[in-house]
Amino acid sequence: MPKPVVLVVIDGLTPSMFESADAPALRFLAEHGEYRRAASTFPSLTPVCLSSIATGAHPDVHHIPHLVWWNRAEQRIVEYGSSFGAVRAAGLARSLRDTIIDLNLRHLSQDAETVYEALEDAGLTTAAINITCYRGRNRHLPTIPGVPAVFGPKRFFWYSLYESDRTGSPIAVRNRALGSIDAYAASVGRWLVTRDGFDLLVYYLPDYDYASHAAGPDSAHEALARSDAAVAALMDAAGGPDAFLERYAVVVCSDHGQSKVEQVASLDAGGGLVTASNRAAMVYTADARAVAERFDAQPAAGIVLFREDGRMVVRKDGDEDEALLDEVPDGRVRAAAALANPNAGEVLVSATPGWEFVDLAGRHHAGGGSHGSLEAADSEVPMLTVGLGPPPASITGIKELVATHFGVPVRRAG
């Protein structure tokens, strides 16, 4: 029987930080595994990236387009949490439902198979802690009355709101700035390891990204130390690092990178509906070319994408050349997939290095870190495998890597 797999996703961890940080648990895994820099998806924003990890596909297949987007069918804004101000601007109750429930129930394409669905249909047990894209076969009731039930992996723990098992873990959201969410994950993860409670555990640690937005890329050392401690907690529960690797195969990655933000802007689309957050924006418009040309004079707009006569047009500073995408990781594939998402705007904008787009409430991360663009800083991720063979070149390859390890076929959509 193949070893169970632990997939560790440290949100926002850059390759340079992974490669240089003093993180004993991660260093131990790196010394025993195979490592490369891999590519994220586009936009390189958490809901899009985690959906790509879970489904093994880009947004053209899973249909999650951005942190904030225009729902054409319902004629309204969907906001997954760009900032608290943006959530309030979009409607607090509606945004919470979109993020917690409907991302998986309604927005994630039914044609996209998640890794949880694939493995559990083959009789395996999957587990997930805190990850945003969680759709599975098992119904879970909330810990708070009045919140809808959701369908997720058999072992499912989501910020203390959904808990498939009683673990005695502390409340996840009591003090995020001091790492309470990663501490909750560590407590639940320790409980699962001591019980051999899974074939696949998706162990999502988001606190590093939260700190990096404030401190800037490669500066959130204390937060990474806490994430490393959460990985060490799994090792301790297994009887130590060597015993941990005797029992489990491991993947360690992030969902996206981050880059330094020095300037912010609000895009002027000349009448089109702009949905923007972090370092990516979309415009819903009937005249894509006019909007794209308008962005030539706006310094925050870097690579601009739209479709014309059935082909992808790539524009930057007045030049049109698809070869512009060769300057960024996996650029042609990621750009085409983002444009082909039926929920995306007609125009997609990747921010210029150093720039960020303000969200619905005018919030930004100037002086700190951000992500979302096609640029390498936002789009490269560390990718480490232990006991699974060579690491994949993209976060979209993780699902198939894990499924192949278990001998489980995956359904490909799109």
N, C-alpha and C positions, 0 to 999 in steps of 0.2 A: 504494500500500500504506500503511495507517495506520502512524503511528509506534509503535514499541514503548512499553510503559507501565512505569513504575517506581512501585510502591506502597510508600511509606515509612510504617511503623507504629511510632511511638515510644510504647512502653507507658507508660500512666499520665500522659501529658502533658496538663495542664489547658489550657483555652483562654486563661486569663489569663496563664499562663506563656508560652505560644506568642506571645501578642500583645505581650508586654512584654520578652521576653528579648533579650539581646545575642547573637544567633546568626546570623552572617553568611550561611551557606548557606541557612538557612531564610528569612531576610529577603529574600534574592535571589529565592527562589521565590515568596514572598508578593507581592513587587513586580510579578511577571509573571503572577500567577494570580488566581483568584477564591476568596474566603474566606467562610465562615460558621461559626457554632457549630451542631453537629449533635448528635443523640441517640445514645446507646449502646443496649444491650439491658438486660434484667433477668433474673437478678442481674448487675450490672455488675462481673463477675469475669472474669479473663483467659481461661480456657478457654471460657467461654460467649461472650464477646465475639469472640474470634478465630474461633470456629466460625461466628458470625453474619457476620463479614466474609467468610469463605471461601465460605459457602453462600448469602449474600444473604438470610438468613432469621433469624427469631427462634427461641427454643428449642422452640416447639411443632412446628417442622419438623425442626431438626437434633438435638434430644433430649439435648443436653449441658446439665444443669440447674444446675451449681454447681461450686465447687472440691471439695466433699465431698458425697457423696450415698449413699443406701441403694439397692443393687442388689436389687430385689425378686426377680428371677429367680434370682439366685445367693445371696440372703440374706446379704449382706455389705456392708461399707462400701467405697466407692470414694473414694480420696483422691489428688488430683492435685498436691498440694504446697503446702498452706496454710503449712506450716513444716516444718523437718526433724524436729522433735518429733512433729508430726502424722503425717508419713510413717512414722516408726518405730512410732507407736501403731497405725496401720492395717496395718503389716507392710511392711517396706522393699522386699522383692523384689516383692511383689504391687503396691505403689504405683508402683514404677518401671515395671513392665509396663503398668499402667493408663495412666500418663501418656505413656510413649514409644510404646507399641504399640496398646493396646486403645481408647484414645480415638478413634482413627481407624479401626481395624479392626473394632471391635465396638460401641462406644457411639454413634458418629456414625451417624445414621439412613441406611440405604441409599436412602431416598427423597429425601434431600437431596443435590443435585448441587453439588460444589465448583466454584469458578472454574477450577481446574486441569483438572478433568474436562471441563468445557464447552469450554474453549479447545483443549485437546489433541485432543478428538474432532473439532474443526474443522481439525486439521492444524497448529496453532500450537505453539510451544515455550514452556512455562512454567518458571519457576525460583522457588525459595523458599529463604530462609536463616533458620533457627532458629524459624520459626513453629510453634506447637503443632498447629494444624489444617492438615494438609498432604495429605490423601488425594488421590491421583492414579492414573494408569494404569501407571506404570513401577515395576518391582521394583528395590529397592536393598538390597544387602548391607551389613552393618555393618563398621566398621573394627576392631571387637573381636570375636574368635571367640566363638561361643555365643549371641550376641544374635540374635533373629529378624530376618529380612528384613522390609521394609515396602514399601508402595506409595505413591509420591509423584509430584511433578512430574518431568519429564525431567531438569532440573538441580536437584539436591536436596542441601542442606547443613544438617545438624542438629547443632549443638553439637559438631562434630568426630566424632560417632558414626556418622553417615551422610554420605558425600561421593561424589556421582556422578562427580566429576572431581578429579584431583590439582591443587591450586592452590598448594601450598607455604605455606598459611596457618598461623599459630600455633595452638596448642591453645586452644579457646574458653574453657574453664572454669578456666584457671590462676589468675586473680585477679579475680573478678567485682567486688569492691568498687572496683577501679581501672579497671573498664570493659573487661575482657578479652573479654567476649562481643560487645560492640559493635565492638571492634577486630577480632575474627575476622570479623564480618559485613563490615566495611570491606575487609578483605583479599580475601575471596571476591568481594564486589561489584565491586571494582576488576578482578579477574581476568575476571569475566563481561562487564563493560563494554568492556574492551579487545578482547574477542573477539566483540562483538555476539552474545552467547550466549543471547538470549531474546527472546520477544515480550512476555511479562509477567514482571517480577521483583517478588516480594513480599519486601521488605527490612525485616525485623522487628528492632527495636532495643529490648531489654528492660531495659537497665541503668538507664535513668532511673527506672523504677518501683521498682527495687530500692533506689535511693538515696532516693527520695521517701518510701518507707515509713519510713525511718529519720529523715530530716530534716523531713518534713512537706511538704504541697503547696506549690508555688511557692517552695521553698527549695533544691532540689537543682540549684543553678546549675552546679557543676562537672560533674555528670553530664550535664546538657543540653549543655554545651560539647563533651563527648566525643561525644554523639549527633550534634551538628551537624557535628563533624569527620568522622564516618562518612558523612554525606550529602555533605560536601565532597569526600571521597575518590572518590565516583562522578563528581562533576563534573570533578575533576582527571584521572581516567582517560579522560574523554570529550574532553579538551582544553581544559577551562575551563567556567565557568558558561554562557556563551552557546552554546558548542558542545554542551553537555549538553542544553539546551532545543531546539536545532536537531534533535537526534536522538531525544529522548524526550518523551512526555507524562507528567505526574506527578500523583500523588495523595499528599498528606501528611495523616496523621490520627493520632489515638491510639485505643486501644480503649475506654478509660473515663477518667474523671477521678479525682480524689482529694479527700478532706476531712480536716481535722484531727481526731485522736482524743485526747480528754481523759479518757474514762472507759470501763471495760470491764465486761462482765457475762457470766454464764453463764445462759442462758434456762432457766426452770423450766416445763416443759410438762406437768407432772403425770402423767408416765408415758409420754407419747409419745416416740418416738425423735427426738432433735434432731441435725441435722447443721448445724453453724454454722462460719463462717469470715469474717474481716474484718467487713463491715457488712451481711451477709445471712445468713438462716438458714431452714431448712426443718424441718418436723415431720411425721413419718410417724405417723398416728394414725387410729383408727376414729371419733373424735369431734372433728371439726374445730372445731365451734362452741365446745365447752367449752374447748379449748386456746386459741382466739382470745380468748375472754372472760377467760381466766386471765392473758393478756398485758396486759390493761388496767391492772393494778397494777404492771407492770414497766417502769420508765422507759426502759430500753434499746430497748424495742419501739416502733417508730413505726407505719407503715402495715402492717396485717396483712391478708393475703388468704386466702380459702378459697372453696370452691364449696358451694352448698346448693341443692337442688332444681333443679339444672341451671343456676344463675346464679352469677356472681361476686359475692362479698360483700367489701366493703372496709371495714375497721374501724380506728379510731384513738381511743384514750383513751375507749372506750365508745360512741363515735358510729359509726353505720353509714351511709355515703353514698359512692356511687361518684364523686361530684364531688370527693372528696378527691384523686383521681388527677389532677384538672385543675391541681393545684398543682405537679406535677412534670413534667419533659419527656416528652412522648409517653406519658403515664402509663397511659391506658386500654389502648392497644395493647400496651405492654410487659408490663403486669400480666396481661392476659388470655392472652398467649402463654406467659408463664412458668407460669401455672397449668395450661395445656393440655398441657404437656410430660409425657409418660407416665412419665418418670423422676423428676419432682418430688414433693416431699412434698405432703400434703393441705393443709398450712398453710404459707404463705410469709411471712417477716417481713423488712421493710426497717427498718434501724436508725434510731433517732432521731439527728439531727445531734449530733456530738460523741461518740457512743457506738460501741463495737465489741464484737462477740461473740468470746469466746475460742474457739480451735479444739480439736481432740481432745486436744492436749497442754497446753492452758491457755495457749498462746502468744497474744500480741497485739502491737499497735503503739502502745500508749499513749505520748503525747508526739510521735508521728510522724504519718504519713498512712495512710489506708486507703480502701476503696471497696467497692462491692457493692450499695448501697442504690438506691432509686428517686430519691433527692434529687438536685437539680441539680448539686451539687458533684461527685458521683460519676458523674453520667450525661451531662453535657455534654462534648463532645470538639471540638477544633479540626478543621476539615475544609477543606483547600485543594486546588484542582485547577488544573493548568496545561495548557492545550491540550486539555481534555476537555469544556468547557462548564461550566455551573453545578454547584457541589458538591452532593451529595445531602444530604438532611435527616437521614439516619440512616446508621449504619455498614452497615445491611443494604442500602443502595443502591449500594454500591461495586461489587459483582459485576456488576450490570446495567449500570452506567456503563461499566465496562471492556469487557464483552461487546458492548455497543452500539457502542463505538468500533471494534471489529473486525468488526462486522456478524455477530456470532455469536448465535443464539437461545439463550435459557436455559430450562431445564426448571424449572417451578415445582411444588413439592410442597406437600401440605397443603391 
